[in-house]
Amino acid sequence: MAKILIGKYEATIYPEGEGYTGAISLGFGPDGKRQRLKRKGRTKAMVKDKLIKAVRDLEAGITASENYTVRDAVNDWLAKGLKGRSENTVTKLRILAETHVIPKLGKIKLQQLRADHVDEWLDELAERLATSTLREVHSVLKRAIRQAQARDQVLRNVAELVTTPTGADGQPSKALTRQQAEAVLKAAEPSELYAYVVISLTTGIRTEEARALRWDHVVAWIPKLKKWQPVTEVGFNHKRFAIYVWRADRVGSDTKTRKSRRTLELPTLAAQALRQHHARQAASKLKAGEAWKDHNLVFCTSVGSPLDAANVRRSFRRITKNAGIGTKWRPRELRHSFVSILSDQGVPIETIADLVGHAGTSVTETVYRHQLRPVITKGAHTMNTVFGDRRRVESE
């Protein structure tokens, strides 16, 4: 058994199996047991090189096993690095990791991961993923390695050294024409998602804001009191209604920005849809009995729990299919349609920015540039003009 000195550590290299094993004594642990670091290889030279690297890592404070892989780092991050994040966010990040990161990079030892590995991986993904998705996937790897760094599992974060390439062209958001919007509203009437579609189309709220809307944030105007009161206290037997968009389907239930906290008066069609939806939900609550989970949500499942975004997307695709416009539509495009319809009706861009909760017109112009017309009255008044005669036309 050969003894050698590596740095300040005494090491031994000895035959074992079909190769050699090297061991470094690290003294005794708190439990009194001897601590040893081992490395294996086919030749003594290979084992010695591995021991030298292990000593360098020890002196740099790196504590990870040489077998600690990218998969281990990503799984550790998913398990420990997402505290306080919503269930939807954790699920999304897990899917990105298990679909795009682990299959290609998972088996690589974390300490052996190089910038070239990351570059090649991203270039391959760029051929089929949109740039925004590519950035999210790259971020998963960077954040996983960053956590490993903080826990002395690796010395540097090679994923931080690589620039995210431009991905494939993503699917651009589009807007319904007025005729398509009419068809969607018609097709949605038998659906439990009808009020959701009407509210989203006629107020422009985000899908995450719609899913988080509570009944105590649906309010009616009481002329005698000269103030808005929750419909949970005063009911629906009033003329004017509004919604407080103060919450969102995100951690802490906060809206996207402070500017996103806004009060929107409802057009008549939306108020009628909410009135009918409230009655339908009361019947569902009665039917569910003790199984009902009361979250006071306007839009929820048949037992009162929050709606899942994926289920909303599937239900909306059925509606657009029945409307005769195909299935390549997403709920968020109701918001784009709101902007487009207001713009067509001559609503100023400053007003549109306020209605959709943007901090300024630049965001509106950038995100919704394809939906804006050269010339752009307020949301509820305009939507009453656009959709207010819909029932009368159908009855003629």
NUVEXZA-981013 format. One line per 10 residues: number of its first residue (from 1); their letters; for each residue x, y, z negated of N, C-alpha, C. Coordinates in steps of 0.02 Angstrom, whole numbers, plus 50000, padded with zeros to 5 digits. Each point is the difference from the previous one (the first is absolute). Last residue first. Layout:
BEGIN
NUM) A) X:Y:Z:X:Y:Z:X:Y:Z; ...
//
This chain:
BEGIN
396) ESEVRRRDGF) 45768:51984:51624:49961:50026:50057:49992:49946:50054; 50131:49977:49797:49929:49987:49989:49957:50023:50059; 50239:50033:49989:49986:49929:50003:49926:49985:49995; 50077:50223:49976:50009:49977:50069:49981:49927:50007; 50002:50094:49785:49943:50026:50039:50004:49975:50072; 50177:49951:49851:49940:49962:49982:49941:50021:50044; 50203:50122:50024:50007:49931:50022:49937:49959:49987; 50071:50239:49958:49939:49984:50038:50000:49927:50021; 50183:50093:49872:49938:50015:49964:49938:49979:50037; 50249:49991:50056:49961:49940:49986:49931:50012:49970
386) VTNMTHAGKT) 50148:50183:50073:50018:49944:50043:49953:49941:49991; 49977:50193:49863:49987:50019:50069:50011:49941:50046; 50055:49976:49775:49927:50004:50007:49980:50017:50072; 50227:50005:49946:49976:49931:50006:49924:49997:50003; 50102:50211:49964:50016:49974:50067:49973:49929:50009; 49978:50100:49788:49958:50036:50048:50012:49972:50071; 50136:49918:49825:49931:49976:49993:49955:50032:50052; 50235:50070:49998:49987:49930:50013:49927:49979:49998; 50060:50254:50069:50023:49957:49947:49972:49930:50009; 50036:50161:50188:49971:50016:49944:50009:49943:49955
376) IVPRLQHRYV) 50342:50020:50373:49970:49953:49952:49941:50035:49961; 50155:50004:50243:49963:50039:49951:49966:49952:49951; 50147:49900:50156:50027:50068:49995:49964:50042:49948; 49994:49742:49953:49987:50036:50061:50023:50073:49990; 50065:49744:49880:49985:50072:49996:49990:50031:50069; 50068:49769:49950:49928:50009:49987:49980:50074:49999; 50227:49920:50029:49961:49975:50057:49925:50011:49991; 50157:50061:49827:50008:50042:50058:49959:49977:50060; 50030:49939:49750:49939:49994:50040:50003:50040:50065; 50185:49987:49843:49970:49934:49994:49941:49990:50047
366) TETVSTGAHG) 50116:50213:49993:50047:49946:50016:49966:49932:50002; 49877:50196:49939:50020:50004:50070:50046:49943:50020; 49935:50021:49774:49942:49984:50041:50019:49999:50074; 50162:50071:49848:49988:49928:49993:49942:49978:50044; 50045:50229:49989:50054:49965:50036:49991:49925:49997; 49860:50164:49882:49979:49979:50067:50053:49961:50037; 49987:49986:49731:50003:50054:50049:49982:49975:50069; 49980:49864:49805:50028:50058:49966:50004:50061:50047; 49811:49803:50021:50070:50012:50016:50024:50064:49968; 49772:49882:50003:50044:49999:49942:50073:50008:50016
356) VLDAITEIPV) 49787:50006:50137:50033:49935:49996:50053:49997:49945; 49874:50201:50036:49952:49945:49995:50033:49932:49993; 50131:50198:50040:49970:50000:49932:49954:49940:49990; 50090:50032:50215:50054:49982:49953:49973:49997:49929; 49856:50080:50167:50009:49928:50005:50053:49976:49951; 49967:50230:50020:49944:49968:49965:50007:49925:50002; 50156:50125:50121:50010:50013:49928:49946:49967:49959; 49986:49997:50237:50046:49950:49974:50013:50010:49925; 49765:50077:50115:50071:50021:49996:50044:49947:49967; 49774:49943:50141:50020:50014:49931:50074:50019:49998
346) GQDSLISVFS) 49849:49932:50196:50028:50067:49990:50018:50017:49929; 49919:49788:50107:49946:50045:49983:50025:50070:49982; 50148:49819:50052:49957:50009:50059:49945:50051:49987; 50136:49937:49819:50038:50040:50047:49959:50014:50063; 49912:49856:49838:50000:50069:49976:50036:50046:50050; 50004:49770:50046:49932:50027:50009:49997:50072:49976; 50203:49882:49969:49987:50011:50071:49932:50033:50011; 50063:49934:49781:50040:50057:50023:49983:50016:50072; 49900:49809:49913:49974:50059:49965:50036:50063:50025; 50082:49792:50068:49940:50019:50038:49967:50062:49970
336) HRLERPRWKT) 50183:49902:49890:50023:50032:50061:49940:50025:50041; 49950:49875:49813:50028:50064:49979:50026:50039:50060; 49929:49782:50032:49941:50041:49986:50021:50070:49979; 50158:49829:50030:49986:50039:50060:49933:50036:49996; 50083:49846:49833:50033:50066:49994:49985:50044:50061; 49923:49769:49989:49961:50048:49960:50031:50070:49997; 50052:49850:50215:50013:49994:49929:49961:50053:49961; 50002:49853:50257:49988:50062:49963:50011:49986:49926; 49986:49849:50207:50066:50031:49985:49991:50069:49969; 49829:49841:50089:50020:49987:49930:50067:50033:49982
326) GIGANKTIRR) 49784:50066:50188:50056:49955:49987:50020:49996:49926; 49811:50120:50100:50062:50036:50015:50062:49957:49983; 49749:49960:49965:50021:49995:50070:50063:50036:50017; 49876:49958:49787:49987:50065:50031:50021:50000:50074; 50040:49813:49859:49928:50005:50012:49981:50066:50033; 50225:49973:49938:49983:49949:50051:49927:50004:50018; 50076:50131:49823:50020:50029:50065:49987:49951:50057; 49954:49924:49781:49956:50056:50017:50018:50028:50069; 50137:49835:49906:49937:49970:50021:49951:50055:50022; 50205:50067:49909:50009:49973:50067:49936:49967:50026
316) FSRRVNAADL) 50005:50079:49778:49996:50055:50048:50010:49975:50071; 50025:49848:49822:49930:50019:50007:49992:50056:50051; 50219:49933:49946:49965:49947:50036:49927:50018:50012; 50131:50148:49869:50022:50000:50070:49963:49948:50041; 49965:50005:49768:49969:50058:50032:50018:50002:50074; 50104:49839:49869:49930:49982:50011:49962:50057:50034; 50223:50038:49934:49998:49952:50056:49928:49980:50016; 50044:50138:49810:50009:50036:50063:49995:49954:50061; 49868:49956:49768:50066:49987:50027:50007:50032:50069; 49838:50075:49783:50004:49972:50067:50073:49989:50020
306) PSGVSTCFVL) 49907:49996:49738:50023:50043:50055:50004:49964:50066; 49816:49914:49823:50073:50009:49999:50023:50042:50060; 49766:49923:49949:50024:50063:49970:50074:50012:50001; 49860:49817:50097:50001:49993:49927:50033:50061:49967; 49977:49975:50238:49933:49982:49976:49997:49989:49925; 50189:50167:50091:49977:49934:50022:49931:49987:49971; 50068:50256:50044:50028:49944:49963:49974:49934:50029; 49984:50292:50000:50009:49944:50047:50037:49943:49965; 49943:50180:49867:49948:50008:50051:50004:49941:50048; 50081:49982:49740:50022:50015:50068:49941:50006:50047
296) NHDKWAEGAK) 50030:49942:49754:49967:50063:50020:50021:50022:50070; 50050:49792:49877:50055:50049:50007:49973:50068:50021; 49907:49748:49903:49982:50070:50011:50060:50047:49999; 49931:49737:50059:50056:50035:49968:49991:50075:50013; 49831:49765:49998:50016:50067:50025:50056:50032:49960; 49891:49786:49955:50060:49996:50042:50022:50069:50026; 49799:49955:49870:50060:50004:49959:50065:49998:50041; 49799:50049:50151:49993:49990:49928:50065:50009:49963; 49923:50004:50246:50063:49973:49973:49997:49986:49926; 49816:50106:50115:50008:49931:50022:50061:49967:49970
286) LKSAAQRAHH) 49961:50229:49961:49949:49961:49966:50007:49926:50017; 50139:50151:50112:50019:49997:49930:49951:49956:49960; 49951:50049:50225:50056:49953:49995:50022:49990:49928; 49837:50164:50045:49971:49933:50010:50055:49947:49994; 50067:50223:49993:49962:49985:49939:49969:49930:50004; 50108:50087:50191:50048:49978:49949:49966:49982:49935; 49871:50092:50175:50022:49933:50017:50048:49972:49948; 49930:50223:49979:49944:49955:49987:50019:49927:50014; 50156:50167:50053:49992:49997:49927:49944:49952:49981; 50035:50049:50229:50053:49957:49974:49994:49991:49924
276) QRLAQAALTP) 49858:50153:50111:49981:49931:50016:50050:49950:49971; 50052:50227:49977:49939:49986:49962:49978:49928:50011; 50181:50081:50126:50019:49986:49931:49939:49984:49957; 49965:50064:50225:50033:49935:49997:50020:49981:49929; 49910:50215:50041:49949:49949:50007:50030:49930:49995; 50147:50181:49998:49961:50000:49938:49946:49946:50003; 50127:50038:50195:50041:49967:49948:49962:49996:49934; 49900:50116:50180:50005:49929:50016:50039:49962:49947; 49983:50239:49987:49938:49965:49983:50005:49925:50012; 50228:50126:49945:49947:50012:50050:49940:49956:49982
266) LELTRRSKRT) 50174:50083:49809:49982:49946:50045:49948:50022:50052; 50212:50129:49859:49928:49994:50005:49982:49948:50053; 50228:50011:49850:49973:50002:50067:49924:49994:49998; 50241:50054:49846:49928:49988:49995:49969:50011:50068; 50265:49926:49912:49955:50048:50030:49928:49979:49989; 50277:49936:49977:49944:50003:49953:49953:50055:50024; 50205:49962:50111:49950:49949:50018:49941:50000:49953; 50195:50135:49968:49955:50030:50050:49945:49951:50020; 50175:49928:49859:49954:50044:49963:49949:50031:50047; 50093:49769:50083:50032:50062:49979:49949:50041:49961
256) KTDSGVRDAR) 49944:49776:50047:50065:50001:50032:50041:50061:49981; 49821:49918:49822:49997:50011:50072:50071:50007:50027; 49948:49848:49781:50007:50070:50021:49994:50004:50075; 50000:49806:49835:49938:50022:50031:50002:50072:50023; 50171:49844:49902:49981:50061:49965:49937:50031:50026; 50109:49844:50171:50019:49998:49930:49985:50067:49967; 49846:49952:50205:50072:49997:49990:50015:50000:49926; 49792:50053:50158:50016:49931:49984:50075:49991:49995; 49877:50237:49940:50016:49959:50058:50016:49929:49976; 49872:50259:49920:50034:49937:49986:50017:49965:50065
246) WVYIAFRKHN) 49877:50204:49986:50053:50013:49951:50042:49937:49988; 49791:50112:50141:50052:49955:50021:50062:50013:49957; 49724:50041:49983:50065:50023:49974:50052:49948:50022; 49755:50067:50120:50042:49949:49967:50064:50034:49976; 49723:50079:50056:50072:50005:50015:50036:49942:49967; 49731:50110:50075:50044:49953:49965:50072:50011:50021; 49724:50111:50006:50071:50005:50017:50042:49952:49958; 49758:50008:49980:50011:50017:50070:50074:49999:50020; 49856:49842:49812:50025:50069:50008:50017:50012:50073; 49947:49790:49851:49943:50041:50022:50019:50074:50004
236) FGVETVPQWK) 50133:49800:49922:50008:50021:50070:49944:50045:50025; 50107:49967:49734:49969:49962:50054:50009:50032:50068; 50086:50060:49768:49943:50037:50028:49966:49965:50058; 50191:49907:49876:49961:50035:49949:49937:50031:50028; 50158:49884:50135:49987:49951:49947:49959:50031:49944; 50084:50128:50181:49937:49968:50016:49983:49946:49949; 50150:50221:49941:50005:49932:50026:49932:49969:50013; 50036:50268:50020:49992:49950:49947:50005:49930:50030; 50056:50286:50056:49994:49930:50023:49996:49954:49939; 49909:50262:50000:50061:49959:49997:49985:49929:50026
226) KLKPIWAVVH) 49842:50189:49940:50051:50027:50044:50067:49962:49993; 49772:49970:49899:50062:50002:49960:50058:50032:50038; 49789:49975:50106:49985:50033:49936:50063:50008:49957; 50013:49879:50210:49993:50073:50007:49988:50036:49934; 50132:49771:50058:49941:50016:49961:49992:50076:50000; 50132:49796:50154:49997:50071:49982:49934:50014:49965; 50146:49761:50003:49944:50036:50032:50000:50072:49975; 50197:49781:50026:49965:50052:49961:49945:50033:50042; 50193:49788:49961:49949:50019:50049:49953:50047:49964; 50172:49897:49882:50030:50050:50044:49957:50014:50061
216) DWRLARAEET) 49949:49834:49836:50000:50063:49963:50035:50056:50038; 49991:49778:50090:49934:50031:50001:49999:50066:49961; 50228:49918:50120:49957:49978:49945:49934:50037:50002; 50222:49927:50176:49947:50047:49983:49954:49971:49946; 50196:49897:50119:50006:50020:49930:49943:50046:49977; 50023:49919:50227:49997:49940:49957:50002:50018:49926; 50025:50174:50160:49932:49972:50003:49994:49940:49954; 50211:50096:50029:49957:50045:49960:49929:49974:49998; 50156:49891:50136:50017:49986:49930:49959:50045:49953; 49980:50031:50233:49970:49936:49981:50014:49984:49926
206) RIGTTLSIVV) 49989:50257:50072:50043:49943:50014:49966:49935:49977; 49853:50215:50076:50041:49977:49944:50041:49939:50021; 49833:50142:50130:50071:49994:50015:50042:49977:49942; 49750:50042:50043:50038:50041:49952:50075:49997:50012; 49833:49877:50131:49972:50067:49994:50034:50045:49948; 50064:49766:50051:49995:50035:50064:49979:50073:49992; 50012:49855:49809:50067:50008:50029:49998:50041:50064; 49795:49943:49894:50039:50046:49959:50068:50014:50031; 49864:49838:50104:49971:50067:50007:50041:50051:49961; 50060:49772:49981:50015:50025:50067:49974:50072:50008
196) YAYLESPEAA) 49948:49889:49800:50073:50009:50004:50019:50032:50067; 49778:49929:49967:50013:50063:49965:50074:50017:50002; 49940:49790:50097:49970:50058:50035:50017:50066:49966; 50053:49758:49949:50053:50051:50007:49972:50064:50031; 49877:49797:49971:50010:50028:49933:50053:50055:50002; 49850:49941:50222:50058:49979:49960:50001:50033:49931; 49844:50041:50189:49983:49939:49963:50055:49978:49951; 50036:50201:50134:49940:50006:49959:49983:49935:49962; 50180:50050:50170:50016:49992:49929:49939:49997:49956; 49994:50040:50239:50020:49931:49987:50013:49987:49926
186) KLVAEAQQRT) 49949:50221:50070:49943:49956:50014:50016:49928:49982; 50173:50159:49989:49951:50012:49947:49939:49954:50008; 50160:49995:50170:50027:49969:49939:49951:50009:49942; 49950:50106:50205:49993:49928:50007:50024:49964:49937; 50031:50233:50014:49928:49984:49995:49989:49925:50002; 50217:50077:50039:49982:50008:49930:49927:49984:49988; 50078:50003:50221:50025:49941:49965:49982:50003:49926; 49950:50187:50130:49957:49944:50020:50021:49936:49965; 50131:50194:49969:49936:50007:49967:49954:49942:50017; 50252:49937:50007:49963:50054:50031:49933:50007:49963
176) LAKSPQGDAG) 50220:49902:49877:49938:49985:50035:49973:50062:50035; 50266:49954:49951:49939:50029:49971:49940:49979:50042; 50269:49901:49935:49957:50031:50049:49937:50024:49966; 50278:49914:49953:49931:50009:49976:49960:50036:50053; 50211:49841:50066:49981:50068:49979:49928:50002:49975; 50190:49802:49996:49933:50012:50026:49976:50068:49977; 50265:49956:50038:49946:49977:49958:49933:50013:50032; 50255:49955:50105:49945:50048:49997:49943:49972:49960; 50242:49913:49938:49956:49998:50058:49944:50051:49992; 50216:50062:49862:49966:49937:50015:49958:50004:50064
166) TPTTVLEAVN) 50237:50120:49898:49932:50015:50024:49968:49934:50021; 50189:49990:49808:49992:50017:50070:49928:50019:50018; 50145:50029:49764:49943:49964:50029:49992:50020:50073; 50238:50001:49867:49944:50043:50020:49944:49959:50031; 50201:49934:49810:49973:49989:50067:49940:50046:50013; 50123:49972:49791:50049:50024:50049:49975:49997:50071; 49885:49917:49802:49998:50073:50000:50047:50029:50053; 49991:49767:49956:49940:50021:50038:49994:50075:50003; 50169:49889:49871:50017:50007:50070:49940:50021:50042; 50078:50028:49741:49938:49987:50037:50013:50011:50074
156) RLVQDRAQAQ) 50174:49920:49787:49974:50055:50040:49938:49978:50039; 50100:49858:49828:50037:50062:49991:49972:50058:50039; 49864:49787:49883:50039:50014:50060:50031:50069:49993; 49878:49906:49823:50000:49940:50041:50042:50008:50063; 49933:50152:49800:50069:49974:50011:50002:49934:50037; 49808:50148:49956:50008:49943:49955:50067:49965:50009; 49933:50185:50134:49988:50025:49932:50009:49944:49948; 50013:49944:50231:50056:50043:49980:49994:50021:49927; 49819:49888:50096:50055:49954:49986:50063:50037:49979; 49817:50127:50071:49986:49970:49935:50056:49951:49980
146) RIARKLVSHV) 50012:50092:50213:50011:50053:49951:49987:49974:49929; 49950:49863:50184:50072:50000:49986:50017:50054:49948; 49776:49989:50071:50017:49936:49967:50075:49999:49981; 49918:50181:50126:49977:50004:49931:50017:49937:49961; 50049:50009:50234:50040:50050:49963:49982:50001:49926; 49869:49863:50145:50068:49974:49990:50043:50048:49959; 49785:50073:50059:49994:49941:49955:50069:49973:49985; 49982:50171:50161:49995:50025:49932:49995:49943:49949; 49992:49951:50230:50068:50019:49981:50001:50024:49928; 49791:49959:50090:50036:49937:49992:50072:50013:49977
136) ERLTSTALRE) 49866:50186:50056:49975:49967:49939:50038:49936:49985; 50045:50115:50201:50026:50038:49943:49978:49967:49934; 49913:49911:50198:50071:49985:49995:50032:50036:49940; 49778:50047:50059:50005:49935:49967:50073:49981:49989; 49958:50197:50120:49977:50009:49931:50005:49934:49961; 50050:49999:50234:50052:50034:49960:49979:50007:49927; 49899:49795:50137:49998:50073:50007:50051:50031:49953; 50038:49749:50098:49967:50038:49946:50000:50074:50016; 50104:49831:50143:49929:49983:49993:49963:50037:49944; 50236:50026:50068:49970:49981:50064:49926:49986:49994
126) ALEDLWEDVH) 50147:50047:49813:49980:50060:50036:49967:49985:50066; 50102:49832:49857:49932:50019:49980:49973:50059:50041; 50224:49932:50033:49955:49947:50023:49927:50018:49984; 50169:50142:49919:49996:50006:50073:49952:49947:50029; 50052:49992:49769:49955:50055:50016:49991:50008:50076; 50153:49837:49924:49932:49982:49978:49950:50055:50019; 50231:50039:50035:49974:49951:50048:49928:49981:49984; 50110:50144:49847:49993:50031:50066:49968:49953:50051; 50061:49916:49788:49940:50042:49995:49986:50034:50067; 50197:49872:49980:49941:49956:49994:49936:50041:50002
116) DARLQQLKIK) 50202:50118:49994:49987:49971:50066:49940:49953:49999; 50084:50093:49799:49961:50048:50038:49983:49973:50069; 50041:49816:49812:50038:50055:50030:49954:50046:50039; 50007:49791:49795:49959:50039:50047:50040:50060:50024; 50065:49840:49829:50029:49991:50066:49960:50038:50054; 49939:49990:49767:50066:50029:50001:50034:49994:50068; 49786:49901:49964:49996:50073:49995:50068:50033:50004; 49941:49771:50125:50021:50019:49933:50002:50076:49996; 49836:49877:50173:50066:50030:49994:50015:50016:49927; 49787:49915:50085:50050:49949:49981:50070:50029:49990
106) GLKPIVHTEA) 49805:50137:50070:49992:49970:49934:50055:49953:49978; 49948:50134:50212:50058:50016:49957:50001:49962:49935; 49826:49968:50172:50062:50012:50037:50061:50010:49956; 49774:49958:49909:50013:49949:50052:50068:50009:50035; 49924:50163:49830:50024:49935:49976:50014:49949:50056; 49906:50220:50054:50066:50003:49968:50027:49930:49984; 49779:50039:50106:50054:50029:50040:50070:49998:49968; 49787:49906:49906:49993:49993:50072:50062:50021:50038; 49978:50016:49760:49996:49929:50019:49994:49989:50075; 50007:50223:49910:50061:49964:49981:49999:49928:50025
96) LIRLKTVTNE) 49808:50136:50031:50056:50024:50041:50064:49961:49986; 49814:49954:49865:49989:49975:50068:50057:50022:50046; 49999:50083:49782:50016:49929:50000:49992:49970:50070; 49935:50223:49964:50073:49994:50000:50021:49927:50000; 49767:50047:49986:50027:50023:50064:50076:49990:50003; 49891:49955:49796:49983:49950:50051:50030:50018:50067; 50021:50155:49825:50042:49941:49988:49988:49947:50053; 49860:50189:50004:50068:50017:50020:50047:49941:49992; 49777:49978:49925:50003:50003:50073:50070:50015:50025; 49956:50004:49768:50000:49931:50025:50005:49999:50076
86) SRGKLGKALW) 50105:50211:49874:49934:49969:50007:50007:49930:50029; 50196:50108:49847:49973:50006:50068:49933:49964:50004; 50141:50000:49804:49960:50061:50007:49972:50010:50069; 50215:49853:49986:49956:50012:49943:49963:50066:50009; 50167:49868:50140:49940:50034:50024:49950:50012:49944; 50218:49874:49996:50013:50069:50022:49938:50039:50021; 50025:49759:49927:50018:50046:49945:50003:50074:50021; 49938:49808:50146:49976:49979:49934:50010:50054:49947; 50078:50028:50225:49926:49993:50003:49972:49984:49931; 50234:50003:50023:49972:50068:50006:49924:49998:50002
76) DNVADRVTYN) 50116:49796:49999:50008:50033:49935:49971:50071:50001; 50004:49880:50202:49950:49972:49954:50005:50031:49930; 50163:50061:50160:49934:50025:50021:49946:49975:49952; 50219:49919:49969:49997:50072:49985:49931:50028:50016; 50046:49775:50057:49997:50008:49926:49991:50074:49982; 50035:49950:50228:49934:49977:49978:49992:50010:49924; 50211:50038:50091:49955:50056:50015:49928:49981:49979; 50181:49862:49866:49986:50017:50070:49957:50062:50007; 50183:49859:49828:49944:50047:49997:49988:50028:50069; 50181:49851:49927:49944:49970:50036:49938:50045:50000
66) ESATIGAELD) 50204:50046:49882:50016:50005:50071:49943:49971:50043; 49948:50114:49763:50028:49938:50024:50015:50008:50074; 49996:50221:49845:49958:49951:50036:50039:49937:50018; 50074:50213:49886:49986:49941:49960:49962:49945:50037; 50173:50237:50020:49950:49960:50035:49991:49934:49963; 50158:50186:49950:49938:49996:49962:49946:49959:50034; 50237:50041:50059:49956:50053:50026:49932:50000:49964; 50161:49834:49952:50031:50064:49980:49959:50059:50025; 49932:49783:50063:49996:50006:49927:50026:50068:49977; 50024:49943:50226:49930:50015:49984:49991:50010:49924
56) RVAKILKDKV) 50211:49929:50076:49987:50069:50022:49928:50022:49981; 50057:49777:49964:50032:50043:49950:49990:50073:50018; 49925:49839:50152:49958:49998:49940:50028:50045:49946; 50126:49968:50198:49941:50043:50012:49956:50003:49938; 50182:49854:49990:50024:50069:50003:49942:50048:50010; 49954:49771:50012:50012:50021:49931:50025:50072:49997; 49970:49900:50211:49936:50011:49968:50007:50024:49928; 50194:49937:50119:49971:50062:50028:49934:50017:49968; 50099:49795:49943:50037:50056:49971:49973:50066:50025; 49913:49802:50093:49977:50009:49931:50035:50060:49967
46) MAKTRGKRKL) 50069:49935:50215:49932:50028:50003:49974:50015:49929; 50207:49891:50019:50006:50070:50023:49931:50034:50002; 50017:49767:49952:50021:50040:49943:50002:50074:50019; 49829:49851:50138:50072:50000:49987:50016:50044:49939; 49775:49961:50067:50030:49940:50029:50075:49995:49984; 49827:50125:49827:50021:50006:50069:50033:49937:50025; 49866:50151:49772:50018:49937:50034:50021:50014:50071; 49976:50128:49736:49992:50006:50071:50025:49935:50033; 49922:50113:49735:50026:49948:50045:49987:50018:50073; 50022:50098:49725:49976:50017:50067:50031:49951:50048
36) RQRKGDPGFG) 49941:49994:49720:50046:49989:50055:49966:50019:50066; 49986:50008:49705:49972:50024:50063:50051:49992:50056; 49945:49882:49742:50048:50025:50047:49965:50020:50065; 49873:50009:49760:50019:49954:50053:50049:50033:50049; 49887:50104:49806:50060:49961:49982:50022:49952:50054; 49818:50170:50002:49980:49937:49969:50058:49956:49981; 50027:50211:50112:49971:50013:49934:49979:49936:49964; 50190:49963:50182:49940:50040:49999:49974:50010:49929; 50263:49959:50095:49942:49969:49969:49941:50049:49999; 50211:49988:50186:49994:50004:49927:49937:49965:49975
26) LSIAGTYGEG) 50068:50002:50229:49979:50068:49982:49992:50008:49924; 50134:49836:50201:49973:50004:49932:49984:50072:49983; 50004:49866:50243:50032:50054:49962:49967:50002:49932; 50031:49815:50223:49964:50024:49941:50041:50054:49965; 49966:49838:50248:50040:50047:49961:49959:50027:49942; 50008:49771:50178:49961:50046:49958:50049:50045:49962; 49996:49834:50243:50031:50024:49939:49952:50048:49964; 49951:49783:50175:50037:50063:50004:50031:50017:49934; 49851:49814:50045:50039:50001:50062:50040:50064:50008; 49936:49927:49756:49963:49978:50058:50045:49998:50062
16) EPYITAEYKG) 50125:50126:49837:49933:49978:49979:49960:49982:50062; 50265:50093:49896:49961:49963:50050:49932:49979:49970; 50122:50226:49912:50007:49927:49995:49957:49965:50053; 50104:50250:49882:49972:49972:50061:50013:49925:49999; 49990:50231:49817:50022:49932:50016:49966:49978:50065; 50066:50249:49857:49955:49958:50039:50032:49931:50011; 50007:50248:49844:50033:49937:50014:49951:49954:50036; 50012:50283:49990:49965:49937:49985:50042:49939:50018; 50037:50242:50041:50012:49985:49929:49970:49934:49979; 50056:50024:50250:49989:50060:49959:50018:49984:49928
6) ILIKAM) 50012:49793:50091:49967:50045:50047:49979:50063:49961; 50170:49768:49976:49976:50061:49969:49971:50045:50055; 50025:49715:49973:50025:50061:50031:49971:50060:49963; 50033:49707:49994:49979:50061:49966:50032:50060:50034; 49932:49724:50066:50043:50059:50007:49971:50059:49964; 49989:49722:49975:49957:50060:50000:50044:50062:50000
//
